[in-house]
């Protein structure tokens, strides 16, 4: 019998040129699809952030070009040795603590109510979300009409029920302005917590509550022992996000008070905005922005570490 010898084509074991080209195309395809998004991030995020760091080291005022130039750390020195920054930082901390804590408490109450079964629950859930969908400027216009000293709804109601005798200047009185702005922002911010916490409550197994009911646990005990631990990560994430957003909040405060009167509502974000719109001192304002960025980064790192976000309950 004649033996046939199997011949191996030359170049066996090596990919053909056509196949190699197809492999390269497959490898590059995901990056090409991501390229538009990467370019947008570079143009609208990376470049502005880098430009802020660059301007923070310069004296830059478009209205006074003769003073523009490299300033080194002079902007930071002027900020940290002046009283304006520290006063604004104190207002920012007070603002964030007031807003986040109150929004969390009221948002939790509303979420617990909306988590119950009652007629028209879907409609009430939709209505709850309306303030969150409104812009800060539109919210400011609405509340400026409510707080108006002469024709405002709030003064009218309080005078009719006898709580006040004369109209109050809610947003121009130094003793009343901070609480007034906090109230306006509460109205807009509570729905964020309510919707977020409600969504998390939907994922809690009903068996846990049934077992607790069999053991004789009260509603308060079930809330403390079951609901809160199950909502831990949601509470940590929402409070962190809301803290950053409130720290950077500009639209509502600026539209209602512009940071006044006498600096009672001048947060760091408002101080930065005023540096740009009133004094055109972009170098100084950029330096404040850099310090704010570093403060928020440190806060977020410490907060996540201490809260053990994503960790298992012991």
JOJODA-V219060 format. One record per residue. N is the residue number from 1. PHI is phi in whole degrees, -180 to 180 (NA if undefined). D_FIRST is the distance of its C-alpha to the first C-alpha in Angstrom with 1 decimal. Layout:
n=N phi=PHI d_first=D_FIRST
n=N phi=PHI d_first=D_FIRST
This chain:
n=1 phi=NA d_first=0.0
n=2 phi=-82 d_first=3.8
n=3 phi=-86 d_first=6.3
n=4 phi=-101 d_first=9.4
n=5 phi=-98 d_first=12.7
n=6 phi=-76 d_first=15.6
n=7 phi=-99 d_first=18.6
n=8 phi=-102 d_first=22.1
n=9 phi=-60 d_first=24.9
n=10 phi=-62 d_first=27.7
n=11 phi=88 d_first=30.6
n=12 phi=-64 d_first=28.7
n=13 phi=92 d_first=30.9
n=14 phi=-112 d_first=34.0
n=15 phi=-65 d_first=35.9
n=16 phi=-69 d_first=36.0
n=17 phi=-55 d_first=39.5
n=18 phi=-66 d_first=40.2
n=19 phi=-66 d_first=39.4
n=20 phi=-63 d_first=41.5
n=21 phi=-64 d_first=44.4
n=22 phi=-65 d_first=44.2
n=23 phi=-63 d_first=44.2
n=24 phi=-63 d_first=47.3
n=25 phi=-62 d_first=49.0
n=26 phi=-65 d_first=48.4
n=27 phi=-70 d_first=49.9
n=28 phi=-84 d_first=52.9
n=29 phi=-56 d_first=53.6
n=30 phi=-61 d_first=55.6
n=31 phi=-70 d_first=57.7
n=32 phi=-67 d_first=58.4
n=33 phi=-69 d_first=59.6
n=34 phi=-83 d_first=61.9
n=35 phi=-57 d_first=63.2
n=36 phi=-59 d_first=66.1
n=37 phi=-66 d_first=67.3
n=38 phi=-63 d_first=67.1
n=39 phi=-63 d_first=69.1
n=40 phi=-64 d_first=71.7
n=41 phi=-64 d_first=72.0
n=42 phi=-65 d_first=72.4
n=43 phi=-74 d_first=75.0
n=44 phi=-100 d_first=77.0
n=45 phi=-126 d_first=76.7
n=46 phi=-66 d_first=75.5
n=47 phi=-64 d_first=77.6
n=48 phi=-60 d_first=80.8
n=49 phi=-65 d_first=80.5
n=50 phi=-63 d_first=79.8
n=51 phi=-67 d_first=82.8
n=52 phi=-64 d_first=85.1
n=53 phi=-62 d_first=84.2
n=54 phi=-66 d_first=84.8
n=55 phi=-68 d_first=88.2
n=56 phi=-65 d_first=89.3
n=57 phi=-99 d_first=89.5
n=58 phi=-128 d_first=91.6
n=59 phi=-91 d_first=95.0
n=60 phi=-136 d_first=94.2
n=61 phi=-140 d_first=96.9
n=62 phi=-59 d_first=96.4
n=63 phi=-83 d_first=100.2
n=64 phi=-134 d_first=100.9
n=65 phi=-61 d_first=98.2
n=66 phi=-71 d_first=100.3
n=67 phi=-99 d_first=99.6
n=68 phi=-69 d_first=95.9
n=69 phi=161 d_first=93.8
n=70 phi=-70 d_first=92.0
n=71 phi=-118 d_first=93.9
n=72 phi=64 d_first=91.6
n=73 phi=-98 d_first=92.6
n=74 phi=-63 d_first=96.1
n=75 phi=-61 d_first=95.3
n=76 phi=-67 d_first=94.1
n=77 phi=-64 d_first=97.1
n=78 phi=-64 d_first=99.5
n=79 phi=-67 d_first=97.8
n=80 phi=-73 d_first=97.8
n=81 phi=-94 d_first=101.4
n=82 phi=-94 d_first=102.8
n=83 phi=-88 d_first=104.0
n=84 phi=-61 d_first=102.5
n=85 phi=-65 d_first=99.0
n=86 phi=-68 d_first=99.9
n=87 phi=-66 d_first=102.0
n=88 phi=-66 d_first=99.3
n=89 phi=-64 d_first=96.8
n=90 phi=-62 d_first=99.2
n=91 phi=-65 d_first=99.5
n=92 phi=-63 d_first=95.7
n=93 phi=-63 d_first=95.2
n=94 phi=-61 d_first=98.0
n=95 phi=-64 d_first=96.5
n=96 phi=-64 d_first=92.9
n=97 phi=-61 d_first=94.1
n=98 phi=-62 d_first=96.4
n=99 phi=-68 d_first=93.9
n=100 phi=-66 d_first=90.8
n=101 phi=-65 d_first=92.7
n=102 phi=-69 d_first=94.7
n=103 phi=-64 d_first=91.8
n=104 phi=-65 d_first=89.6
n=105 phi=-64 d_first=92.4
n=106 phi=-68 d_first=93.3
n=107 phi=-64 d_first=89.7
n=108 phi=-65 d_first=88.9
n=109 phi=-62 d_first=91.8
n=110 phi=-66 d_first=90.7
n=111 phi=-63 d_first=87.1
n=112 phi=-65 d_first=88.3
n=113 phi=-68 d_first=90.4
n=114 phi=-71 d_first=87.7
n=115 phi=-82 d_first=85.3
n=116 phi=-84 d_first=87.5
n=117 phi=-92 d_first=87.3
n=118 phi=-157 d_first=90.2
n=119 phi=-69 d_first=90.9
n=120 phi=80 d_first=90.1
n=121 phi=-61 d_first=88.0
n=122 phi=-63 d_first=85.6
n=123 phi=-65 d_first=88.5
n=124 phi=-66 d_first=90.0
n=125 phi=-65 d_first=86.7
n=126 phi=-67 d_first=86.5
n=127 phi=-64 d_first=90.2
n=128 phi=-60 d_first=89.6
n=129 phi=-81 d_first=87.0
n=130 phi=-58 d_first=89.4
n=131 phi=-58 d_first=91.2
n=132 phi=-68 d_first=87.9
n=133 phi=-81 d_first=86.8
n=134 phi=-86 d_first=89.9
n=135 phi=-74 d_first=90.2
n=136 phi=-65 d_first=92.4
n=137 phi=-67 d_first=94.7
n=138 phi=-65 d_first=95.2
n=139 phi=-63 d_first=95.9
n=140 phi=-63 d_first=98.4
n=141 phi=-62 d_first=100.2
n=142 phi=-61 d_first=100.4
n=143 phi=-77 d_first=101.8
n=144 phi=-66 d_first=104.2
n=145 phi=-71 d_first=105.8
n=146 phi=-68 d_first=105.9
n=147 phi=-86 d_first=107.4
n=148 phi=-54 d_first=109.8
n=149 phi=-67 d_first=113.3
n=150 phi=-95 d_first=115.2
n=151 phi=-122 d_first=113.1
n=152 phi=-70 d_first=110.4
n=153 phi=-66 d_first=109.3
n=154 phi=-63 d_first=109.3
n=155 phi=-62 d_first=113.0
n=156 phi=-61 d_first=114.0
n=157 phi=-67 d_first=112.5
n=158 phi=-65 d_first=113.8
n=159 phi=-72 d_first=117.3
n=160 phi=-68 d_first=117.4
n=161 phi=-91 d_first=116.6
n=162 phi=84 d_first=119.0
n=163 phi=-81 d_first=116.7
n=164 phi=-134 d_first=118.0
n=165 phi=-99 d_first=121.3
n=166 phi=-128 d_first=120.3
n=167 phi=-61 d_first=117.0
n=168 phi=-104 d_first=114.6
n=169 phi=-90 d_first=112.9
n=170 phi=-65 d_first=109.5
n=171 phi=-107 d_first=107.5
n=172 phi=-122 d_first=110.4
n=173 phi=-93 d_first=112.0
n=174 phi=-57 d_first=110.6
n=175 phi=-83 d_first=111.0
n=176 phi=-115 d_first=109.2
n=177 phi=-65 d_first=106.6
n=178 phi=-64 d_first=103.8
n=179 phi=-64 d_first=103.9
n=180 phi=-67 d_first=104.0
n=181 phi=-68 d_first=100.9
n=182 phi=-61 d_first=99.1
n=183 phi=-63 d_first=100.0
n=184 phi=-62 d_first=98.6
n=185 phi=-71 d_first=95.3
n=186 phi=-60 d_first=95.1
n=187 phi=-59 d_first=95.2
n=188 phi=-82 d_first=92.2
n=189 phi=-92 d_first=90.2
n=190 phi=-57 d_first=90.6
n=191 phi=-57 d_first=88.1
n=192 phi=-60 d_first=85.3
n=193 phi=-68 d_first=85.7
n=194 phi=-61 d_first=86.4
n=195 phi=-69 d_first=83.2
n=196 phi=-65 d_first=81.0
n=197 phi=-69 d_first=82.4
n=198 phi=-63 d_first=82.3
n=199 phi=-62 d_first=78.6
n=200 phi=-69 d_first=77.9
n=201 phi=-64 d_first=80.0
n=202 phi=-65 d_first=77.9
n=203 phi=-93 d_first=74.9
n=204 phi=-81 d_first=76.9
n=205 phi=-65 d_first=75.9
n=206 phi=-68 d_first=78.7
n=207 phi=-63 d_first=77.7
n=208 phi=-63 d_first=79.3
n=209 phi=-72 d_first=82.6
n=210 phi=-65 d_first=82.5
n=211 phi=-65 d_first=81.9
n=212 phi=-66 d_first=84.8
n=213 phi=-66 d_first=87.0
n=214 phi=-64 d_first=86.3
n=215 phi=-78 d_first=87.2
n=216 phi=86 d_first=90.5
n=217 phi=-74 d_first=89.9
n=218 phi=-80 d_first=92.2
n=219 phi=-64 d_first=91.2
n=220 phi=-66 d_first=92.2
n=221 phi=-64 d_first=90.2
n=222 phi=-65 d_first=87.1
n=223 phi=-65 d_first=87.6
n=224 phi=-73 d_first=87.9
n=225 phi=-88 d_first=85.2
n=226 phi=-116 d_first=82.6
n=227 phi=-64 d_first=83.2
n=228 phi=-60 d_first=84.0
n=229 phi=-61 d_first=81.1
n=230 phi=-71 d_first=78.7
n=231 phi=-95 d_first=80.2
n=232 phi=-53 d_first=80.2
n=233 phi=-65 d_first=77.4
n=234 phi=-65 d_first=78.8
n=235 phi=-64 d_first=82.3
n=236 phi=-62 d_first=81.1
n=237 phi=-67 d_first=79.1
n=238 phi=-67 d_first=81.8
n=239 phi=-68 d_first=84.6
n=240 phi=-67 d_first=82.8
n=241 phi=-61 d_first=82.0
n=242 phi=-69 d_first=85.5
n=243 phi=-63 d_first=87.0
n=244 phi=-65 d_first=85.2
n=245 phi=-64 d_first=86.1
n=246 phi=-69 d_first=89.7
n=247 phi=-61 d_first=90.0
n=248 phi=-96 d_first=88.9
n=249 phi=-65 d_first=90.9
n=250 phi=-129 d_first=93.0
n=251 phi=-55 d_first=93.4
n=252 phi=-69 d_first=95.6
n=253 phi=-63 d_first=97.8
n=254 phi=-65 d_first=98.3
n=255 phi=-72 d_first=99.1
n=256 phi=-83 d_first=101.6
n=257 phi=-129 d_first=103.4
n=258 phi=68 d_first=101.8
n=259 phi=100 d_first=102.0
n=260 phi=-94 d_first=105.7
n=261 phi=-80 d_first=108.4
n=262 phi=45 d_first=109.0
n=263 phi=75 d_first=105.3
n=264 phi=-68 d_first=105.1
n=265 phi=-121 d_first=101.8
n=266 phi=-86 d_first=100.5
n=267 phi=-83 d_first=97.1
n=268 phi=-62 d_first=94.8
n=269 phi=-66 d_first=93.0
n=270 phi=-68 d_first=96.4
n=271 phi=-62 d_first=97.5
n=272 phi=-64 d_first=94.4
n=273 phi=-62 d_first=95.0
n=274 phi=-67 d_first=98.7
n=275 phi=-63 d_first=97.8
n=276 phi=-82 d_first=95.7
n=277 phi=-87 d_first=98.1
n=278 phi=-107 d_first=101.5
n=279 phi=-111 d_first=101.3
n=280 phi=57 d_first=98.1
n=281 phi=-92 d_first=97.3
n=282 phi=-72 d_first=93.5
n=283 phi=-65 d_first=92.9
n=284 phi=-64 d_first=95.1
n=285 phi=-65 d_first=93.6
n=286 phi=-66 d_first=90.0
n=287 phi=-64 d_first=90.9
n=288 phi=-64 d_first=92.1
n=289 phi=-62 d_first=88.9
n=290 phi=-64 d_first=86.9
n=291 phi=-63 d_first=89.0
n=292 phi=-62 d_first=88.6
n=293 phi=-60 d_first=84.8
n=294 phi=-66 d_first=84.8
n=295 phi=-62 d_first=87.1
n=296 phi=-67 d_first=84.9
n=297 phi=-64 d_first=81.8
n=298 phi=-65 d_first=83.4
n=299 phi=-60 d_first=84.9
n=300 phi=-62 d_first=81.5
n=301 phi=-63 d_first=79.8
n=302 phi=-66 d_first=82.5
n=303 phi=-63 d_first=82.8
n=304 phi=-68 d_first=79.1
n=305 phi=-67 d_first=79.1
n=306 phi=-70 d_first=82.2
n=307 phi=-83 d_first=81.2
n=308 phi=55 d_first=77.7
n=309 phi=-61 d_first=76.2
n=310 phi=82 d_first=73.0
n=311 phi=-86 d_first=73.5
n=312 phi=-81 d_first=73.6
n=313 phi=-70 d_first=77.0
n=314 phi=-83 d_first=78.0
